Amino acid sequence: MEWTASELLFYGGIAGAAGSLLLGVVCLCVVQIRLVRLKARLDEEYGKEER
């Protein structure tokens, strides 16, 4: 199957957007895990935060 340049751009754009979305979700998960660990360490060293 021969793909034209416009088809390659279209499907390549969809693949790029899907890859970016997947990478964004992975980065968000990593940031959340690091935030939980940081908060746990700060609570251990300085005690619970008073509100």
Helices and strands as residue ranges (DSSP letters): H 5-46
